[in-house]
Amino acid sequence: MINWEEQRVVVTGGAGFLGSHVVNVLRARKAGEIFVPLRETYDLRYQDAILDLLNDAQPTLIIHLAASVGGIGANRAHPAEFFYDNLMMGTQLLHESWRAGVDKFVAIGTVCAYPKYTPIPFREEDLWNGYPEETNAPYGLAKKMLLVQSQAYREEYGYNSIFLLPVNLYGPGDSFDLETSHVIPALIRKCLEAEQRGDKVLVAWGDGSPTREFLYVEDAAEGIVLASERYNESDPVNLGSGNEISIKDLLTTIAHHTGFSGRIEWDTSKPNGQPRRALNTDRAYERFGFRATTDFDEGLRRTIDWYRQTLAEQQGPKSLPVQ
């Protein structure tokens, strides 16, 4: 167990969606010092910036959340960028953390690292039984190298690093940029804007058949901090909710909550992505006592309410811009 009051914690990506919630949990734990490096000052793709960060923060614990990430469209448009940026950030940061004597390194991977055709629910033992889904393989493989590195450094150097695999996240504070956002914020925004314009039809990518599992961001943050406290092995661990839903049913639910009553059409010329995605979460509970607690429908309501409020604050009475 960690004594949080004695910890100096670096949270890379700590100003982002997941990172800001992790910082909140750390503050609630009364962590001694929390250092959030910003890209403008510490561009973690470069070794010199990593060395500056380690020298400035003198961390005892690093939680590495920073990533170049996006939805299917962004992954298709920037496969090289997503591969290079994520590989460079993770590999160099873990290596220099070991060299600097940082006590523990928490690496955050991605469900995209799993093979395209993985038996449901995904078990950590299946992680190497095939190639990831093509549209996000470069990103998924770059993050997966942190698992290889974590296990190798523990074997050779006895270094305490862990590797967590969160499923798709959602919740307040997420990015709603249609070019880079993930599926839930993208669908929320599309439904709200279509409802505001009075559209009769909403067009969605694929055919709606793929399934996904979603984890509320506050639950994910709690899981990451629990693992930081209690887990000290390099076996990969899934973080999820245990609930699987089809994209078709997801969009129907979001349309209902946002008030969109038009027809939904599916553009089958666009990719579906991985056919099914749902995690077995037994290991997280067995190793460090984590289980998700937020009801999915309630989490969706909170996310939609947050986005409505954010738009209202930004735009005043004209809360939904026409695009």
Secondary structure, DSSP 4 states (H G I P E B T S, - for coil): ---GGG-EEEEETTTSHHHHHHHHHHHHTT-SEEE---TTT--TTSHHHHHHHHHHH--SEEEE-------HHHHHH-HHHHHHHHHHHHHHHHHHHHHHT-SEEEEE--GGGSBSS-PSSB-GGGTTSSPBPGGGHHHHHHHHHHHHHHHHHHHHH---EEEEEE-EEESTT----TTT--HHHHHHHHHHHHHHHT-SEEEEES-S--EEEEEEHHHHHHHHHHHHHH----S-EEE--S-EEEHHHHHHHHHHHHT--SEEEEETTS---SS---B--HHHHHHH-----S-HHHHHHHHHHHHHHHHHHHHTT--S---
